[in-house]
Amino acid sequence: MLLKENRIPKKLRLLELFVDYLFICSYLLVLFVISIGFYMFVLDGIPNFSEWQSQLIATCFSVLPMIFIFSFLDFSKGSFGKRRAGLMVCFDQKSYSASLIRNTIKFLPWELGHIATIHGMYTNYDKVSICLSFLSLTCFLIFLIMGTLRQDKRHFGDLLAGTQVQLGIPSIASEFEQV
């Protein structure tokens, strides 16, 4: 059941985001070590990639895995951040596709940031890369503001997917409300 007024404390949402951010950074660090090892020991150095190849590598090895991982976690038990903060994703109609829609939209700013940065590296940061960077940051801020300031605490991905992050474990939430 989706709530019209969702009383998640901002500290819990920020805790959730921070823990999930640490998970993503850990994944990217492992990906970096594996990639460098592969390039150095198998290919004898980092090859020159075209912009298209770089975009494809960034999307396929960083963004898409995170979308699928977070979609699976949110559909089942909740992401590491949600579990740590005592939150859960509630579905209007529970389905993996709703979770996939939610997380695709949620990670859109990150993908736009990748596209902008990679394009900028190949074009000396032309107007297109600057506009994409601005769009990425704007989407991120809109999603963050929606998730923290709206009464129902739903961001654009939640609205499209029919989902909502709610309190799941009251004991953790009450600790934060007392602080």
C-alpha positions in Angstrom: 0.0 0.0 0.0 1.4 3.4 -1.0 1.2 6.2 1.5 0.1 9.7 0.7 2.2 11.0 3.6 5.4 9.0 4.1 7.2 9.8 7.4 10.7 8.6 6.6 13.2 10.7 8.4 15.7 12.5 6.1 18.6 11.0 8.1 17.4 7.5 7.2 17.1 8.3 3.5 20.6 9.8 3.6 22.0 6.8 5.5 20.4 4.5 2.8 22.0 6.6 0.0 25.4 6.6 1.7 25.5 2.8 2.3 24.4 2.2 -1.3 27.0 4.7 -2.5 29.7 2.7 -0.6 28.5 -0.5 -2.2 28.6 1.1 -5.7 32.1 2.5 -5.0 33.3 -1.0 -3.8 31.9 -2.5 -7.0 33.7 0.1 -9.1 37.0 -0.4 -7.3 36.8 -4.2 -7.8 35.9 -3.6 -11.5 38.9 -1.2 -11.8 41.3 -3.7 -10.4 40.0 -6.5 -12.6 40.1 -4.3 -15.7 43.7 -3.1 -15.0 44.8 -6.6 -14.4 43.2 -7.8 -17.6 44.7 -5.0 -19.6 48.2 -5.3 -18.2 48.5 -9.1 -18.0 46.4 -10.3 -20.9 46.6 -7.4 -23.4 50.0 -6.0 -22.4 48.6 -2.5 -21.8 45.5 -0.4 -22.0 44.2 -0.3 -25.6 43.0 2.8 -27.4 39.2 2.8 -27.4 36.9 4.9 -29.6 34.3 7.0 -28.0 31.6 4.5 -28.9 33.6 1.6 -27.4 34.2 3.6 -24.2 30.5 4.4 -23.9 29.6 0.7 -24.4 32.2 -0.5 -21.8 31.0 2.1 -19.2 27.3 1.2 -19.8 27.7 -2.6 -19.9 30.1 -3.0 -17.0 29.1 -0.3 -14.6 25.6 1.1 -15.1 23.7 -2.0 -16.3 25.0 -4.3 -13.6 24.0 -1.7 -10.9 20.5 -1.4 -12.4 20.1 -5.2 -12.4 21.6 -5.7 -8.9 19.6 -3.0 -7.3 16.4 -4.1 -9.2 16.9 -7.6 -7.8 17.7 -6.4 -4.3 14.8 -4.0 -4.2 12.4 -6.7 -5.5 13.6 -9.2 -2.9 15.0 -7.9 0.4 15.9 -4.3 -0.4 19.3 -2.8 -1.2 22.1 -2.9 1.4 21.3 0.8 2.3 17.6 0.1 2.6 18.2 -2.8 4.9 20.7 -0.9 7.0 18.3 2.1 7.3 15.3 -0.2 8.0 13.6 0.8 4.8 11.9 -1.2 2.1 10.4 -0.7 -1.4 6.7 -1.1 -1.5 5.0 -1.9 -4.8 1.5 -1.0 -6.1 1.8 -4.3 -7.9 4.9 -6.2 -7.0 6.9 -7.2 -10.1 10.5 -7.3 -11.2 9.7 -5.1 -14.1 8.4 -2.4 -11.8 11.7 -2.7 -9.9 13.6 -2.5 -13.1 11.8 0.6 -14.3 12.4 2.3 -10.9 16.1 1.5 -10.9 16.6 2.4 -14.6 15.2 5.9 -13.9 17.1 6.1 -10.6 20.5 5.4 -12.4 19.7 7.7 -15.4 21.6 10.6 -14.0 24.7 8.4 -13.5 24.5 7.1 -17.1 24.1 10.7 -18.4 27.1 11.7 -16.4 29.1 8.8 -18.0 28.0 9.8 -21.4 28.9 13.4 -20.8 32.3 12.7 -19.3 33.3 10.2 -22.0 32.1 12.4 -24.8 33.9 15.3 -23.2 37.2 13.4 -23.1 37.0 12.8 -26.8 35.8 16.3 -27.8 37.7 18.5 -25.3 34.4 19.1 -23.4 32.3 20.6 -26.1 28.8 22.1 -25.6 27.2 18.7 -25.9 29.2 17.2 -23.0 28.5 20.3 -20.9 24.8 20.2 -21.6 24.7 16.4 -20.8 26.6 17.1 -17.6 24.1 19.8 -16.6 21.2 17.5 -17.5 22.8 14.7 -15.4 23.2 17.0 -12.3 19.7 18.5 -12.8 18.1 15.0 -12.9 20.1 13.9 -9.8 19.0 17.0 -7.8 15.4 16.7 -8.9 15.3 13.0 -7.9 17.0 13.8 -4.5 14.7 16.6 -3.8 11.6 14.6 -4.8 12.8 11.7 -2.6 13.3 13.8 0.5 10.9 16.7 0.2 7.7 15.3 -1.3 5.1 14.2 1.2 5.0 10.7 -0.3 8.9 10.7 -0.7 8.6 9.3 -4.2 11.0 10.3 -7.0 10.3 10.1 -10.7 11.2 6.4 -10.9 8.9 5.5 -8.1 6.0 7.4 -9.8 6.5 5.6 -13.1 7.0 2.1 -11.5 4.2 2.4 -8.9 6.7 2.0 -6.0 7.5 3.8 -2.7 10.3 3.5 -0.2 8.7 3.1 3.3 9.8 2.3 6.8 10.3 -1.4 7.2 11.8 -1.8 10.6 10.3 0.6 13.1 13.0 0.1 15.8 15.8 1.5 13.5 13.6 4.4 12.5 12.8 5.3 16.1 16.5 5.6 16.9 16.9 8.2 14.2 13.8 10.1 15.2 15.1 10.5 18.8 18.4 12.0 17.5 
